[in-house]
Amino acid sequence: MQKPKTPWFVLEIHDISLARPDALNQMLAPFPREMAAKAALLVTPSWEGRAILQKGSALAQSLSQHPGELVLHGLTHFAGHSLFNRLVYNTANHAEFGNISAPLARQRISRGADILFQATGRKPLWFCAPRWKLAPQLGSLVLEQGFFGLMHMDGYQFSGKAFLPLPAISFDFGRRIWNRLVPALPRHFALSGCLKQKKPFRLALHPYDLDNKSTWAHICRIAQELEKSGWRALTPTEAASL
């Protein structure tokens, strides 16, 4: 792919599941159609082991019709409950692949990809571990399952140990007030630097962003700035081919 003359970014819509089926359209709404069409949709087929994505559901139809790429975002996005996560983040432990054996990881990946294919008719091209937490020994295992690439928080990994540095700008770090305040300053400088220097980055949105008015208003302003300044959205695979 020829390198774009305009600045570019990747739009990632995380945590798409039947737990919040309406969040997808809400998260895409601030972006112009051509940007939204390029968004990578990170799908969790059975959020916390509950309802399983089914063919014929409204969400499955939206995913099957989306012109951008689908990403398998774990099977359940859930690794149980822990006191640490409850105290620090006020959530369960959602690092599903952070501490897991290779056989169980392979089983969950295969099951998740199969559910997604049966529901949408599409195979996910990419894999992203929930919370970007992936046990070190599992990187090569994921790529061996036939995915084009693997998403990390700081970039994209491919077969042959190739790596594309591409930082993710995210707003969801937990439900405590310090989870919003502590990352705010470094995120501000990282995003400002990318926008001013026209450096590529990933904008990673989560359903929880919708629940905080100030956070969502900020994201809407970012979307407006990207459109106004002529930024172009690329799919992860397009970004990888540059």
C-alpha positions as CSV (number, residue, x, y, z in Angstrom):
1,M,0.0,0.0,0.0
2,Q,1.3,3.5,-0.9
3,K,2.1,5.6,2.1
4,P,-0.8,8.1,2.6
5,K,0.1,11.8,2.1
6,T,-2.3,12.8,4.8
7,P,-1.9,11.9,8.5
8,W,-3.5,8.7,9.5
9,F,-4.7,6.8,12.5
10,V,-6.4,3.5,13.4
11,L,-9.8,3.5,15.1
12,E,-10.3,0.5,17.4
13,I,-13.7,-0.1,18.9
14,H,-13.2,-2.5,21.9
15,D,-15.4,-4.8,24.0
16,I,-18.1,-5.3,21.5
17,S,-20.5,-7.9,22.9
18,L,-24.1,-8.8,23.7
19,A,-23.5,-7.2,27.2
20,R,-23.9,-3.8,25.5
21,P,-25.1,-4.4,22.0
22,D,-26.0,-0.7,21.4
23,A,-22.6,0.6,22.3
24,L,-21.1,-0.1,18.8
25,N,-23.3,2.4,16.9
26,Q,-22.9,4.9,19.8
27,M,-19.1,4.7,19.6
28,L,-19.0,5.1,15.9
29,A,-21.5,8.0,15.8
30,P,-19.0,10.9,16.3
31,F,-16.9,9.9,13.3
32,P,-17.7,10.6,9.6
33,R,-18.8,7.7,7.6
34,E,-15.5,7.1,5.8
35,M,-13.7,6.9,9.2
36,A,-16.3,4.7,10.8
37,A,-16.1,2.3,7.9
38,K,-12.4,1.7,8.5
39,A,-12.9,1.0,12.3
40,A,-11.5,-2.3,13.6
41,L,-14.2,-3.9,15.7
42,L,-12.8,-5.9,18.7
43,V,-15.5,-8.5,19.5
44,T,-15.8,-10.6,22.6
45,P,-18.2,-13.5,21.6
46,S,-19.4,-14.4,25.2
47,W,-18.9,-11.5,27.6
48,E,-18.0,-13.0,31.1
49,G,-19.2,-16.4,29.8
50,R,-22.8,-15.2,29.5
51,A,-24.8,-14.7,26.3
52,I,-23.1,-16.1,23.2
53,L,-23.2,-14.1,20.0
54,Q,-25.7,-15.8,17.7
55,K,-26.3,-15.6,14.0
56,G,-29.4,-13.5,13.2
57,S,-29.0,-11.2,16.2
58,A,-28.9,-7.5,15.4
59,L,-25.3,-7.2,16.6
60,A,-24.2,-10.2,14.5
61,Q,-25.8,-8.6,11.4
62,S,-24.1,-5.2,12.1
63,L,-20.7,-7.0,12.4
64,S,-21.3,-9.0,9.2
65,Q,-22.1,-5.8,7.3
66,H,-19.3,-3.7,8.7
67,P,-16.8,-2.8,5.9
68,G,-13.8,-2.8,8.3
69,E,-12.0,-5.6,10.0
70,L,-13.1,-7.8,12.9
71,V,-10.7,-8.6,15.7
72,L,-11.2,-11.5,18.2
73,H,-11.0,-9.9,21.6
74,G,-10.8,-13.0,23.8
75,L,-13.6,-15.4,24.4
76,T,-15.1,-14.0,27.6
77,H,-12.9,-11.0,28.5
78,F,-12.9,-12.5,32.0
79,A,-10.4,-14.3,34.3
80,G,-12.4,-14.5,37.5
81,H,-12.8,-12.2,40.5
82,S,-9.9,-10.9,42.6
83,L,-9.6,-8.6,45.6
84,F,-6.8,-6.6,43.9
85,N,-8.9,-5.8,40.8
86,R,-11.9,-5.0,42.9
87,L,-9.9,-2.6,45.1
88,V,-7.8,-1.0,42.4
89,Y,-10.2,-0.9,39.4
90,N,-13.6,-1.8,40.9
91,T,-14.0,-4.5,38.3
92,A,-13.5,-8.2,38.0
93,N,-10.2,-9.5,36.6
94,H,-10.6,-9.1,32.9
95,A,-7.1,-10.1,31.8
96,E,-8.4,-13.4,30.3
97,F,-5.1,-14.3,28.7
98,G,-2.7,-12.7,31.3
99,N,-2.0,-16.0,33.2
100,I,-3.2,-19.0,31.2
101,S,-1.7,-22.2,29.9
102,A,-1.0,-22.6,26.2
103,P,-3.6,-25.5,25.7
104,L,-6.4,-23.4,27.4
105,A,-5.4,-20.3,25.4
106,R,-5.6,-22.3,22.2
107,Q,-9.0,-23.7,23.1
108,R,-10.4,-20.3,24.0
109,I,-9.1,-18.7,20.8
110,S,-10.4,-21.5,18.6
111,R,-13.8,-21.4,20.4
112,G,-14.0,-17.6,20.1
113,A,-13.1,-17.5,16.4
114,D,-15.6,-20.3,15.7
115,I,-18.5,-18.4,17.4
116,L,-17.6,-15.2,15.6
117,F,-17.5,-17.0,12.2
118,Q,-20.7,-18.9,12.8
119,A,-22.5,-15.7,13.8
120,T,-21.2,-13.3,11.1
121,G,-19.7,-15.5,8.3
122,R,-16.4,-13.7,8.8
123,K,-13.1,-14.9,10.2
124,P,-11.3,-12.4,12.5
125,L,-8.1,-11.2,10.9
126,W,-6.5,-10.0,14.2
127,F,-6.4,-11.0,17.8
128,C,-6.2,-8.7,20.8
129,A,-6.0,-10.0,24.4
130,P,-8.4,-8.4,26.8
131,R,-6.7,-5.5,28.7
132,W,-3.7,-6.1,26.3
133,K,-2.5,-8.6,28.8
134,L,-1.0,-11.7,27.1
135,A,1.3,-14.2,28.8
136,P,4.7,-13.8,27.1
137,Q,4.8,-17.4,25.7
138,L,1.4,-17.0,23.9
139,G,2.4,-14.5,21.3
140,S,3.7,-17.0,18.8
141,L,0.8,-19.4,19.6
142,V,-1.7,-16.7,18.6
143,L,-0.1,-16.1,15.3
144,E,0.1,-19.8,14.7
145,Q,-3.7,-19.9,14.8
146,G,-3.9,-18.1,11.4
147,F,-4.3,-14.5,12.5
148,F,-2.7,-11.8,10.4
149,G,-1.5,-9.9,13.4
150,L,-1.6,-9.5,17.2
151,M,-2.5,-6.2,18.9
152,H,-0.4,-5.0,21.8
153,M,-0.9,-1.7,23.6
154,D,2.2,-0.2,22.0
155,G,1.9,-1.7,18.5
156,Y,1.1,-4.6,16.2
157,Q,3.0,-7.9,16.1
158,F,3.3,-10.1,13.0
159,S,4.8,-13.5,12.2
160,G,8.5,-13.6,12.0
161,K,8.7,-11.3,15.1
162,A,8.1,-8.2,13.0
163,F,6.6,-5.3,15.0
164,L,5.0,-2.1,14.1
165,P,5.2,0.6,16.8
166,L,1.8,2.2,17.0
167,P,0.7,3.5,20.4
168,A,-2.9,3.1,21.6
169,I,-4.7,6.2,23.1
170,S,-7.2,4.7,25.6
171,F,-9.5,6.2,28.2
172,D,-10.7,3.1,30.1
173,F,-8.4,2.1,32.9
174,G,-10.9,1.1,35.5
175,R,-13.9,2.5,37.5
176,R,-12.1,4.3,40.3
177,I,-11.5,8.1,40.1
178,W,-7.8,7.6,40.0
179,N,-8.2,5.3,37.0
180,R,-9.3,8.4,35.1
181,L,-7.0,11.0,36.7
182,V,-3.7,9.2,36.8
183,P,-3.5,8.3,33.0
184,A,-5.0,11.6,32.0
185,L,-1.8,13.7,31.8
186,P,0.5,11.2,30.0
187,R,-2.4,10.5,27.6
188,H,-2.9,14.2,27.0
189,F,0.8,14.7,26.1
190,A,0.9,11.5,23.9
191,L,-2.2,12.5,22.0
192,S,-1.2,16.2,21.6
193,G,2.2,15.1,20.3
194,C,0.6,12.8,17.7
195,L,-1.8,15.5,16.5
196,K,0.8,18.2,16.3
197,Q,3.5,16.1,14.7
198,K,1.0,14.2,12.6
199,K,2.3,10.9,13.9
200,P,0.2,7.8,13.4
201,F,-1.6,6.4,16.5
202,R,-4.5,4.2,17.5
203,L,-7.7,5.6,19.1
204,A,-9.0,2.8,21.3
205,L,-12.6,3.3,22.5
206,H,-14.5,1.2,25.0
207,P,-18.2,1.1,26.0
208,Y,-17.4,2.5,29.4
209,D,-16.2,5.7,27.8
210,L,-19.9,6.4,27.0
211,D,-20.8,6.4,30.7
212,N,-18.6,9.4,31.7
213,K,-19.9,12.6,30.1
214,S,-16.6,14.5,30.3
215,T,-14.7,11.5,28.8
216,W,-17.2,11.1,25.9
217,A,-17.3,14.8,25.2
218,H,-13.5,14.8,25.0
219,I,-13.6,11.9,22.5
220,C,-16.2,13.7,20.4
221,R,-13.9,16.7,20.3
222,I,-11.1,14.5,19.2
223,A,-13.2,13.0,16.4
224,Q,-14.1,16.6,15.2
225,E,-10.4,17.6,15.3
226,L,-9.4,14.6,13.2
227,E,-12.0,15.3,10.6
228,K,-11.2,19.1,10.6
229,S,-7.5,18.5,10.2
230,G,-7.9,15.9,7.4
231,W,-6.8,12.8,9.2
232,R,-7.4,9.5,7.4
233,A,-8.5,6.3,9.1
234,L,-6.8,3.1,8.1
235,T,-7.7,-0.5,9.0
236,P,-5.0,-2.4,11.0
237,T,-4.0,-4.4,7.9
238,E,-3.7,-1.3,5.8
239,A,-1.5,0.3,8.5
240,A,0.6,-2.9,8.6
241,S,1.3,-2.8,4.9
242,L,2.8,0.7,4.9
